[in-house]
């Protein structure tokens, strides 16, 4: 935290630094106990998901998705409100198209932090948390789906993170 203090540019970035430093420290302590970097990162990623996949989070996501039902404008507003809370250390935009909303992240505190420590793949620990939201989108209930075929992240080498949420037509049951 001391060596990366210059990354604190607003209140949210302080939290990002604390979280990133915790993950880096955990990785450094745990890494010798695993056969590979990937195995240690997988362990940290799974542990992080278990810690965040709580009943309250699932309820909040359920409420959010219920409010969006097939409405990409509402999905854009929800994604935007969520990302605004990440602060100035993220650069993003939510683009609404005719049948979808694309959230794009062009600068990410976590990517910058882990790249500076020569461990860009460690960013994937945090990227997994996005799945808590996107995996819960049920096309039949919400009229939306997350397009995993187009999903990409900077932690996996993409130029930007791309989160495409597509409106789907739900046929009425007979």
C-alpha positions as CSV (number, residue, x, y, z in Angstrom):
1,X,0.0,0.0,0.0
2,X,2.9,2.4,0.7
3,X,4.6,1.9,-2.6
4,X,1.4,2.4,-4.5
5,X,0.0,5.3,-2.5
6,X,0.2,7.6,-5.5
7,X,-2.7,5.5,-7.0
8,X,-5.1,7.0,-4.5
9,X,-6.8,9.9,-6.3
10,X,-10.3,9.7,-4.8
11,X,-12.1,7.8,-2.0
12,X,-13.0,4.8,-4.2
13,X,-9.4,4.4,-5.4
14,X,-8.3,4.0,-1.8
15,X,-10.6,1.0,-1.5
16,X,-9.4,-0.4,-4.8
17,X,-5.8,-0.1,-3.5
18,X,-6.6,-1.9,-0.3
19,X,-8.3,-4.7,-2.1
20,X,-5.6,-5.1,-4.7
21,X,-2.9,-5.0,-2.1
22,X,-4.7,-7.7,-0.1
23,X,-5.0,-9.9,-3.2
24,X,-1.3,-9.4,-4.1
25,X,-0.2,-10.1,-0.5
26,X,-2.4,-13.3,-0.4
27,X,-0.9,-14.4,-3.7
28,X,2.6,-13.8,-2.5
29,X,2.0,-15.9,0.6
30,X,0.1,-18.7,-1.1
31,X,2.0,-19.0,-4.3
32,X,4.7,-21.3,-2.9
33,X,2.0,-23.8,-1.9
34,X,0.8,-24.3,-5.4
35,X,2.3,-26.0,-8.5
36,X,1.7,-23.0,-10.8
37,X,0.7,-19.3,-10.9
38,X,-2.5,-20.3,-12.5
39,X,-3.4,-22.8,-9.8
40,X,-2.8,-20.1,-7.1
41,X,-4.8,-17.5,-9.0
42,X,-7.7,-20.0,-9.5
43,X,-7.7,-20.7,-5.7
44,X,-7.8,-16.9,-4.9
45,X,-10.5,-16.4,-7.5
46,X,-12.7,-19.2,-6.1
47,X,-12.2,-17.9,-2.5
48,X,-13.2,-14.4,-3.6
49,X,-16.4,-15.6,-5.2
50,X,-17.4,-17.5,-2.1
51,X,-16.8,-14.4,0.0
52,X,-19.0,-12.2,-2.2
53,X,-21.7,-14.6,-3.3
54,X,-24.0,-13.9,-0.4
55,X,-27.7,-13.9,0.0
56,X,-27.8,-10.1,0.2
57,X,-25.8,-9.7,-3.0
58,X,-28.0,-12.2,-4.8
59,X,-31.1,-10.3,-3.5
60,X,-29.7,-6.9,-4.7
61,X,-28.9,-8.4,-8.1
62,X,-32.4,-9.9,-8.3
63,X,-34.0,-6.5,-7.6
64,X,-31.7,-4.8,-10.1
65,X,-32.4,-7.4,-12.9
66,X,-36.2,-7.4,-12.2
67,X,-36.2,-3.6,-12.7
68,X,-34.5,-3.9,-16.1
69,X,-36.8,-6.6,-17.6
70,X,-36.1,-6.3,-21.4
71,X,-35.3,-2.7,-21.1
72,X,-31.7,-1.9,-22.3
73,X,-32.2,1.8,-21.2
74,X,-32.7,0.7,-17.6
75,X,-29.8,-1.8,-17.9
76,X,-27.6,1.0,-19.2
77,X,-28.6,3.3,-16.2
78,X,-28.0,0.4,-13.7
79,X,-24.6,-0.4,-15.1
80,X,-23.7,3.3,-15.2
81,X,-24.8,3.9,-11.6
82,X,-22.7,0.8,-10.6
83,X,-19.6,2.0,-12.5
84,X,-19.8,5.6,-11.3
85,X,-19.2,4.2,-7.8
86,X,-15.8,2.9,-9.0
87,X,-14.5,6.5,-9.2
88,X,-11.9,8.3,-11.3
89,X,-9.5,5.4,-11.5
90,X,-11.8,3.8,-14.0
91,X,-12.6,5.1,-17.5
92,X,-15.8,3.6,-18.9
93,X,-18.8,4.1,-21.0
94,X,-22.2,2.4,-21.5
95,X,-23.4,2.4,-25.0
96,X,-27.0,1.7,-25.8
97,X,-27.8,0.3,-29.2
98,X,-31.1,-0.9,-30.6
99,X,-31.2,-4.3,-28.9
100,X,-28.3,-4.2,-26.4
101,X,-26.3,-2.2,-24.1
102,X,-22.5,-2.5,-24.1
103,X,-20.5,-1.5,-21.1
104,X,-16.9,-0.8,-22.1
105,X,-14.1,-0.2,-19.6
106,X,-11.0,1.5,-21.1
107,X,-9.0,2.1,-17.9
108,X,-9.1,-0.1,-14.9
109,X,-7.4,0.5,-11.6
110,X,-7.0,-3.3,-11.1
111,X,-5.4,-3.9,-14.4
112,X,-3.0,-1.0,-13.9
113,X,-2.1,-2.1,-10.4
114,X,-1.4,-5.8,-11.3
115,X,0.5,-4.9,-14.5
116,X,2.7,-2.6,-12.5
117,X,3.6,-5.6,-10.3
118,X,4.2,-7.8,-13.3
119,X,1.2,-10.0,-12.5
120,X,-1.5,-9.0,-15.0
121,X,-3.3,-12.3,-14.7
122,X,-3.9,-11.7,-11.0
123,X,-6.5,-9.1,-12.2
124,X,-8.8,-12.1,-13.2
125,X,-9.4,-12.7,-9.5
126,X,-11.4,-9.4,-9.5
127,X,-12.9,-10.0,-12.9
128,X,-14.7,-13.1,-11.7
129,X,-16.9,-10.9,-9.5
130,X,-18.6,-9.5,-12.6
131,X,-19.9,-13.1,-13.2
132,X,-22.0,-12.8,-10.0
133,X,-24.1,-10.3,-11.8
134,X,-24.0,-11.6,-15.4
135,X,-24.5,-15.2,-14.5
136,X,-27.8,-14.4,-12.9
137,X,-29.3,-12.8,-16.0
138,X,-32.1,-15.2,-17.0
139,X,-33.4,-14.4,-20.5
140,X,-36.9,-15.9,-19.7
141,X,-37.3,-13.8,-16.6
142,X,-35.4,-10.6,-17.5
143,X,-35.7,-10.4,-21.3
144,X,-32.0,-9.9,-21.4
145,X,-28.9,-12.1,-21.8
146,X,-25.2,-11.7,-21.3
147,X,-23.4,-12.4,-24.5
148,X,-20.4,-14.4,-23.3
149,X,-19.3,-14.9,-26.9
150,X,-18.3,-11.2,-27.1
151,X,-17.3,-10.7,-23.5
152,X,-13.6,-9.7,-23.2
153,X,-11.4,-8.3,-20.5
154,X,-8.1,-6.4,-20.4
155,X,-6.9,-9.0,-17.8
156,X,-7.0,-11.5,-20.6
157,X,-5.2,-9.3,-23.1
158,X,-8.1,-7.4,-24.7
159,X,-7.7,-3.6,-25.5
160,X,-10.7,-2.9,-23.3
161,X,-13.2,-4.8,-21.2
162,X,-16.5,-5.4,-23.0
163,X,-19.7,-6.5,-21.2
164,X,-22.5,-6.9,-23.8
165,X,-26.1,-7.3,-22.4
166,X,-28.6,-8.1,-25.2
167,X,-32.4,-7.8,-25.2
168,X,-34.1,-11.0,-26.1
169,X,-37.6,-11.7,-27.2
170,X,-39.3,-14.0,-24.8
171,X,-42.1,-16.0,-26.4
172,X,-45.3,-16.3,-24.4
173,X,-46.0,-19.8,-23.2
174,X,-49.1,-21.4,-24.7
